[in-house]
Amino acid sequence: MVIQALLKRNTYYDSITLMSVAQAAKDLFGVEDIGAVMATEVNIELLLNANLLPSAFLAEQQIPPGSEDLMIVVRAIDEAAAQSALAIAEERLTSRGDRGATSNAELLPARSLEMALKRDETANLAVISVAGEHAYLEAEQALRHGLHVFLFSDNVPVEQEQRLKALAVSKGLLLMGPDCGTAIINGVGLGFSNVVQRGSIGIVGASGTGMQQIICLIAAAGMGISQAIGTGGRDLSEAIGGIMMHRGLELLAHDEQTEVIVLVSKPPAERVAREILVAAQLSKPVVVVFLGAAPERFAAVAGNAHIVRTLTECAEVAVSLAGGDSTRVPGKDPLNKYDLAAARAKLAPSQRYIRALYSGGTLCDEAMLLLSEQLGPIASNIPLHPEEALVTGETFRGHTALDLGSDEFTRGRPHPMIDPTLSLQYLTSAAEDPETAVILLDIVLGFCAQQHPAAAYAPAIAQVREKAKATGRSLQVIISLCGTEGDPQRLSMQRTALEAAGAMVYESNEIAARAAASIVSDASSSLGGLV
């Protein structure tokens, strides 16, 4: 094993770029692991803890690396493989600014907002993906230049989010974020987005993968999206007060192309949810899904808004209101594809629990809510209730759902939607546990996501199922596959490869969770009579 590192002083790249480059280099022969990060103290510590950075390399530096420096480190089987990976990573980074250039000046990437605006004075939106401590100044500058902002950066203090959103509203602009992963503005996808046709359904969401799930289910029904406005996950908190959801709702209410409006969020603050529902009393139909909040809680203020419980139900209602065929939304019918009762009958006596491995936090939340209704408490790193939190040193405890895209798993490494390494490690760990009956996991397609996830997951799924079989266990793997046929990865191609490996594949996260519950339940009642 060889570890080599490359340090480039005063060289900055955003996290989306670095994650994509790291994934490309990691696919090279002989590469065991790679990190491409800005050399902050936190990132350096994470690289050291992951055995990806020799202490001797740091000792050799006359000036300690800092947050403005780029660091690429590679662990490989030999020196040649490590050097090749470093060269490829560096080449991909430097070549990103060369595409379509027509002069020497244009070969250089814009290093400031002012430089970018000089090159294109018609620009009206800034995509910001810098370290959280620098995000506020960049976003404020963009807003003061009259630009809408898509703020991918996370770890932005809530006080700064409050000030940025107040500034945006005062200027009639959008501040999507912080920690905003998905948006589609006038047909252009931002961040982790999917390929869908333009249509009449507009979405405002405080939930990245929640929006992606609804968008993909709508697309499967042959309908399209007018706009998908992300707000950042904290927007409906008490501290922020739903500022950007109010703004997005107002914009869609006046958008001529939008005929149906969808609002989606993780559990909101009670007061904020009620205020949003009052604002949602429009001439256009509005469909609302506040995960974890029972619709009857808001019956008094719901008015003519359609409040639903799940992302799939949200897509069904939105499609119907927009004049489409809601039966085309992937939902209950696919349950008949697989013999869940037979899968349950094959379980060994020790196999009792579901182990859910998610890259999307909202999809994980929805799965936990549905599973807990049928199976009781679900242990998690993002628990529904404090007493269900995993403690230090615990990987699984009974029925368990992990959000592998949360901060503690992604600091210093690519998000699992880009690099499946972490998910595959937990897949192997769950499969080796004799108490595991079902592994439930999500795979999210689209821009910025891994180019061919089935190529990584299918062999691993086939292998763990075969190993389980050799020990007298029948291991079931259920996949919540979120994507569209137009995505670069192509939905049908991924589904075919995953099913060939023995996985059960559902496009509806709700139905994937219910199928998992059915297999570990004593009766099929967990599916509400659907099987």
C-alpha positions in Angstrom: 0.0 0.0 0.0 1.3 3.5 -0.9 -0.1 6.9 0.1 0.8 10.0 -1.8 -0.3 13.6 -1.5 -0.4 16.7 -3.6 -0.7 20.2 -2.1 -1.6 23.2 -4.3 -1.3 26.5 -2.6 -3.9 29.2 -3.0 -6.1 27.0 -5.2 -9.8 26.8 -4.6 -12.4 24.4 -6.1 -16.0 24.0 -4.8 -17.1 20.8 -3.1 -19.2 19.6 -6.1 -16.2 19.8 -8.4 -13.9 18.1 -5.9 -16.4 15.3 -5.2 -16.8 14.6 -8.9 -13.0 14.6 -9.5 -12.4 12.3 -6.5 -14.9 9.8 -7.8 -13.4 9.8 -11.3 -9.9 9.1 -9.9 -11.2 6.5 -7.5 -12.4 4.4 -10.4 -8.9 4.0 -11.7 -7.2 0.6 -11.4 -5.2 0.2 -8.2 -6.8 3.1 -6.3 -8.1 2.1 -2.8 -9.3 5.5 -1.7 -8.9 9.2 -2.5 -9.6 12.5 -0.9 -9.8 15.8 -2.7 -10.5 18.6 -0.2 -9.7 22.1 0.8 -7.0 21.8 3.6 -9.1 23.0 6.5 -8.2 21.8 10.0 -11.3 19.6 10.1 -10.5 18.0 6.7 -6.9 17.4 7.6 -8.0 15.6 10.8 -10.5 13.5 8.8 -7.9 12.5 6.3 -5.5 11.5 9.1 -8.2 9.5 10.9 -9.0 7.7 7.6 -5.4 6.7 7.1 -5.2 8.9 4.0 -2.6 11.4 4.9 0.9 10.6 6.3 1.9 12.7 9.2 5.4 13.0 7.6 3.9 14.9 4.6 2.5 17.6 6.9 5.8 17.8 8.8 7.6 18.5 5.5 5.6 21.6 4.8 7.4 24.8 5.9 4.0 26.6 6.1 1.1 24.5 7.4 -1.7 23.9 4.8 -4.7 26.2 5.2 -8.3 26.5 4.1 -7.2 28.3 0.8 -5.0 25.4 -0.2 -6.1 22.3 -2.2 -5.0 18.9 -1.0 -5.4 15.6 -3.0 -4.4 12.4 -1.3 -4.4 8.9 -2.8 -4.0 5.4 -1.2 -3.2 2.9 -3.9 -1.6 -0.6 -4.3 1.7 0.9 -5.6 3.5 4.1 -6.4 2.6 4.0 -10.1 -1.2 3.7 -9.4 -1.0 6.6 -6.8 0.9 8.9 -9.2 -1.5 8.1 -12.0 -4.5 8.9 -9.9 -3.0 12.2 -8.7 -2.2 13.2 -12.3 -5.7 12.3 -13.5 -7.3 14.3 -10.7 -5.1 17.3 -11.3 -5.7 17.1 -15.1 -9.5 17.0 -14.6 -9.4 20.0 -12.3 -7.3 22.1 -14.6 -9.2 21.1 -17.7 -12.6 22.3 -16.3 -11.8 25.9 -17.2 -10.7 25.1 -20.7 -13.9 24.0 -22.3 -15.1 26.2 -25.2 -12.4 28.8 -24.6 -11.7 31.1 -27.5 -8.9 33.3 -26.1 -6.1 33.0 -23.5 -8.1 35.2 -21.1 -11.0 32.9 -21.3 -8.9 29.9 -20.6 -8.7 31.0 -16.9 -11.7 30.4 -14.7 -13.3 33.4 -13.2 -11.8 33.9 -9.8 -14.4 36.4 -8.5 -18.0 37.3 -8.9 -17.1 40.6 -10.5 -14.9 38.8 -13.1 -17.8 36.4 -13.9 -20.3 39.2 -14.3 -17.9 41.1 -16.7 -17.9 38.0 -18.9 -21.7 37.6 -18.8 -23.6 40.7 -17.8 -26.9 38.8 -18.4 -26.3 36.3 -15.6 -29.1 36.5 -12.9 -28.2 33.5 -10.7 -25.2 32.5 -8.7 -24.4 29.0 -7.7 -22.2 29.1 -4.5 -20.4 26.0 -3.2 -17.7 27.2 -0.9 -16.7 26.3 2.7 -19.4 27.2 5.1 -17.3 29.9 6.8 -16.9 31.8 3.5 -20.5 31.2 2.2 -22.1 34.2 3.8 -19.8 36.8 2.2 -20.1 35.3 -1.2 -23.9 35.0 -1.0 -24.3 38.5 0.3 -22.2 39.9 -2.5 -24.2 38.0 -5.1 -27.5 39.3 -3.6 -26.3 42.8 -3.6 -25.4 42.4 -7.3 -29.1 41.5 -7.9 -28.5 37.8 -8.4 -30.7 34.9 -7.2 -28.5 32.5 -5.2 -28.4 28.7 -5.1 -26.3 28.1 -1.9 -25.1 24.5 -1.9 -22.7 25.2 1.0 -23.6 23.8 4.4 -22.4 24.6 7.9 -23.7 28.2 7.6 -24.8 29.6 11.0 -28.5 30.1 11.3 -28.0 33.8 12.1 -26.3 34.3 8.8 -29.1 32.4 7.0 -31.6 34.8 8.6 -29.8 37.8 7.4 -29.2 36.5 3.9 -32.9 35.5 3.4 -34.1 38.9 4.8 -31.8 40.6 2.2 -33.0 38.4 -0.6 -36.7 39.2 0.2 -36.0 42.9 0.4 -34.5 42.7 -3.1 -37.2 40.4 -4.5 -34.7 37.6 -5.0 -34.4 33.9 -4.1 -31.9 32.6 -1.6 -32.1 28.8 -2.1 -30.2 27.3 0.8 -27.9 27.0 2.6 -27.4 23.3 2.2 -29.7 23.3 -0.8 -29.1 20.2 -2.9 -31.7 20.5 -5.7 -33.5 23.0 -7.9 -34.8 23.3 -11.4 -35.2 26.9 -12.5 -36.7 27.6 -16.0 -35.8 24.1 -17.1 -32.2 24.2 -15.8 -31.2 21.7 -13.2 -29.0 22.8 -10.3 -27.1 20.6 -7.9 -28.4 17.0 -7.7 -31.3 17.3 -10.2 -33.0 15.0 -12.6 -33.9 15.2 -16.3 -37.6 16.0 -16.6 -39.8 17.7 -19.2 -41.3 21.2 -18.6 -44.8 21.1 -17.4 -47.4 22.7 -15.2 -46.5 21.4 -11.7 -44.3 23.8 -9.5 -42.6 22.7 -6.3 -41.1 24.6 -3.4 -39.2 22.2 -1.1 -37.2 22.3 2.1 -36.0 18.9 1.1 -33.6 17.9 -1.6 -34.2 14.2 -2.1 -37.9 14.7 -1.2 -38.2 17.0 -4.2 -36.3 14.6 -6.4 -38.6 11.7 -5.4 -41.7 13.8 -6.2 -40.2 15.1 -9.5 -39.3 11.6 -10.6 -42.7 10.1 -9.8 -44.4 13.0 -11.7 -42.1 12.4 -14.7 -43.0 8.6 -14.6 -46.6 9.6 -15.0 -45.7 11.6 -18.2 -46.1 15.0 -16.5 -43.6 17.9 -16.2 -42.2 20.5 -13.9 -42.5 24.2 -14.3 -40.1 25.2 -11.5 -38.6 23.4 -8.5 -37.4 25.9 -5.9 -35.2 24.6 -3.0 -35.2 26.5 0.2 -32.6 24.7 2.4 -33.6 22.2 5.1 -33.9 24.8 7.9 -36.3 27.1 6.2 -39.4 25.9 8.0 -37.7 25.9 11.4 -38.9 28.3 14.1 -35.7 30.3 13.7 -36.1 31.0 9.9 -39.9 31.0 9.8 -40.4 29.7 6.3 -39.1 32.9 4.7 -38.1 31.3 1.4 -41.1 28.9 1.2 -43.3 32.0 1.4 -41.3 33.6 -1.3 -41.3 30.5 -3.5 -45.1 30.1 -3.0 -45.6 33.7 -4.0 -43.5 33.3 -7.2 -45.3 30.2 -8.3 -48.7 31.8 -7.6 -47.9 34.4 -10.2 -46.0 32.0 -12.6 -48.2 31.6 -15.8 -46.8 28.1 -16.5 -47.5 26.7 -13.0 -51.0 25.4 -12.6 -50.5 23.1 -9.5 -48.2 23.9 -6.6 -46.5 21.4 -4.4 -44.9 22.2 -1.0 -42.6 19.6 0.7 -40.7 19.7 3.9 -39.3 17.6 6.7 -41.2 18.1 9.9 -41.8 21.8 10.2 -42.2 24.0 13.3 -45.9 24.0 14.2 -46.4 27.8 14.0 -44.5 28.0 10.7 -46.5 25.2 9.1 -49.8 26.9 10.0 -48.6 30.2 8.5 -47.5 28.5 5.3 -50.9 26.8 5.0 -52.7 30.1 5.5 -50.6 31.6 2.7 -51.4 28.5 0.5 -55.0 29.5 0.2 -54.7 30.4 -3.5 -56.8 30.1 -6.6 -54.3 27.5 -7.8 -54.5 24.0 -6.1 -51.8 23.4 -3.6 -50.6 20.0 -2.4 -48.7 19.9 0.9 -46.6 17.1 2.4 -45.0 17.8 5.8 -43.3 14.5 6.6 -44.1 13.4 10.1 -46.9 15.8 10.6 -50.4 14.2 10.6 -52.7 16.0 8.2 -55.5 16.1 10.8 -53.2 18.4 13.0 -53.7 21.1 10.4 -57.3 20.5 9.4 -58.4 23.8 10.9 -56.1 25.9 8.7 -55.9 23.5 5.7 -58.6 25.3 3.8 -58.5 24.2 0.2 -54.9 22.9 0.4 -54.5 19.1 -0.2 -52.5 17.8 2.8 -51.0 14.3 2.3 -48.7 12.0 4.3 -46.2 10.6 1.8 -44.1 11.7 -1.2 -45.8 9.2 -3.4 -49.3 10.3 -2.4 -48.1 13.9 -3.1 -47.1 13.0 -6.6 -50.4 11.2 -7.2 -52.5 14.1 -6.1 -50.5 16.6 -8.0 -50.6 14.7 -11.2 -54.4 14.3 -10.9 -54.9 18.0 -10.2 -52.8 18.8 -13.2 -55.0 16.7 -15.5 -52.8 13.7 -15.7 -53.3 10.0 -15.0 -52.4 9.4 -11.3 -52.5 5.6 -11.8 -49.3 6.0 -13.8 -47.4 7.2 -10.7 -45.3 4.2 -9.6 -47.1 3.2 -6.4 -49.0 0.2 -5.2 -49.2 -1.9 -8.4 -45.4 -2.8 -8.5 -45.9 -4.8 -5.2 -47.3 -7.6 -7.3 -43.9 -8.0 -9.1 -42.4 -9.8 -6.2 -43.5 -12.6 -3.9 -43.1 -11.0 -0.5 -44.8 -13.8 1.3 -42.3 -16.3 -0.1 -39.4 -14.1 0.8 -40.7 -13.9 4.4 -41.1 -17.7 4.5 -37.4 -18.2 3.6 -36.0 -16.2 6.5 -33.9 -18.1 9.1 -35.1 -17.8 12.7 -32.3 -15.3 13.5 -33.3 -12.9 10.8 -35.7 -10.3 12.3 -34.6 -6.8 11.4 -34.5 -4.3 8.6 -31.3 -2.4 8.1 -31.9 0.7 6.0 -29.0 2.5 4.3 -29.9 5.9 2.8 -28.0 8.6 1.0 -31.1 10.9 1.1 -32.1 12.3 4.4 -35.7 13.0 3.5 -36.1 9.5 2.0 -34.6 8.1 5.2 -37.1 10.1 7.3 -40.0 8.9 5.2 -38.9 5.3 5.5 -38.5 5.5 9.3 -41.9 7.1 9.7 -43.6 4.3 7.7 -41.5 1.5 9.3 -42.1 2.7 12.8 -45.9 2.6 12.2 -45.7 -1.1 11.7 -42.5 -2.3 13.5 -42.1 0.1 16.4 -38.9 2.1 17.3 -36.3 2.5 14.5 -32.7 3.2 15.7 -30.9 5.9 13.7 -28.3 8.6 13.5 -31.2 10.9 12.6 -33.8 9.5 15.0 -37.4 10.3 15.0 -37.2 10.5 18.8 -34.2 11.1 21.0 -34.4 7.7 22.7 -34.0 6.0 19.4 -30.6 7.6 18.6 -27.6 5.2 18.1 -25.0 5.6 20.7 -21.2 5.8 20.1 -19.9 2.5 18.9 -23.3 1.2 17.7 -23.8 0.4 14.0 -27.1 -1.4 14.2 -29.6 -1.9 17.0 -32.8 -3.8 16.1 -34.5 -2.2 13.1 -32.1 0.5 12.1 -32.1 3.3 9.4 -28.9 5.2 8.7 -28.6 8.5 6.8 -25.1 8.1 5.3 -25.4 11.5 3.7 -25.5 13.3 7.0 -22.6 15.6 8.1 -20.8 13.0 10.3 -20.4 10.7 7.3 -19.6 13.2 4.6 -17.0 15.5 6.2 -13.8 15.1 4.1 -15.3 12.5 1.7 -17.7 12.5 -1.3 -21.4 12.3 -0.7 -22.7 8.7 -1.1 -24.8 9.8 -4.0 -21.5 10.4 -5.8 -19.3 7.8 -4.3 -21.0 4.6 -3.1 -17.9 3.3 -1.1 -19.4 4.1 2.3 -22.8 2.6 1.4 -21.1 -0.6 0.1 -19.2 -0.9 3.4 -22.4 -0.7 5.4 -24.1 -3.1 3.0 -21.4 -5.7 3.7 -21.6 -5.1 7.4 -25.4 -5.4 7.5 -25.3 -8.5 5.4 -22.8 -10.2 7.7 -25.1 -9.7 10.7 -27.2 -12.9 11.2 -30.1 -10.8 12.5 -30.5 -8.9 9.3 -33.5 -10.0 7.3 -33.8 -7.1 4.8 -31.4 -4.5 3.6 -33.3 -1.4 2.4 -31.3 1.2 0.5 -31.8 4.1 -1.9 -30.0 4.9 -5.1 -30.6 8.4 -6.5 -29.9 9.1 -10.1 -29.4 12.4 -11.9 -26.8 15.1 -12.5 -23.8 15.0 -10.1 -24.8 11.5 -8.9 -22.6 8.4 -9.7 -22.4 7.7 -13.4 -23.4 4.0 -13.2 -24.4 3.0 -9.7 -25.6 -0.5 -10.7 -22.1 -1.3 -11.8 -21.0 -0.9 -8.2 -24.1 -2.1 -6.4 -25.1 -5.1 -8.4 -22.0 -7.2 -7.9 -21.9 -6.3 -4.2 -25.6 -7.3 -3.8 -25.1 -10.6 -5.6 -22.1 -11.4 -3.5 -23.6 -10.7 -0.1 -26.8 -12.6 -1.0 -24.6 -15.6 -2.0 -22.6 -15.4 1.2 -25.7 -15.3 3.2 -27.1 -18.3 1.4 -23.9 -20.3 2.2 -24.6 -19.7 5.9 -28.3 -20.8 5.6 -29.8 -17.4 5.4 -32.0 -15.8 2.7 -31.0 -12.2 2.5 -33.4 -9.8 0.8 -32.2 -6.5 -0.7 -34.8 -3.8 -1.5 -33.9 -0.7 -3.4 -35.7 2.6 -3.6 -34.6 3.8 -7.0 -35.1 7.5 -7.6 -34.5 8.7 -11.2 -35.9 9.2 -14.6 -35.4 7.6 -18.0 -33.9 10.8 -19.2 -31.2 10.9 -16.5 -27.6 10.2 -17.6 -27.7 6.8 -15.8 -31.0 5.8 -17.5 -33.5 4.5 -15.0 -34.5 1.3 -16.8 -30.9 0.2 -17.3 -30.1 0.6 -13.6 -33.3 -1.3 -12.6 -32.5 -4.2 -15.0 -29.0 -4.6 -13.7 -30.1 -4.4 -10.0 -32.9 -6.9 -10.4 -30.5 -9.3 -12.2 -28.4 -9.2 -9.0 -31.4 -10.4 -7.0 -32.7 -7.1 -5.7 -36.3 -5.9 -5.5 -36.5 -2.5 -7.0 -39.2 0.1 -6.4 -39.4 3.6 -7.8 -41.6 4.7 -4.8 -39.7 5.0 -1.6 -43.0 4.5 0.3 -43.6 1.2 -1.4 -40.0 0.1 -0.9 -40.4 0.7 2.9 -43.7 -1.0 3.0 -42.4 -4.0 1.2 -39.5 -4.3 3.6 -41.9 -4.1 6.6 -44.1 -6.8 5.0 -41.2 -9.3 4.8 -40.3 -9.0 8.5 -43.9 -8.8 9.7 -45.8 -11.9 10.9 -48.6 -11.0 8.5 -49.2 -8.9 5.4 -51.2 -6.4 7.3 -48.2 -4.0 7.3 -49.1 -3.2 3.7 -52.6 -2.2 4.6 -54.2 -5.0 2.6 -52.2 -4.3 -0.5 -50.8 -7.8 -0.8 
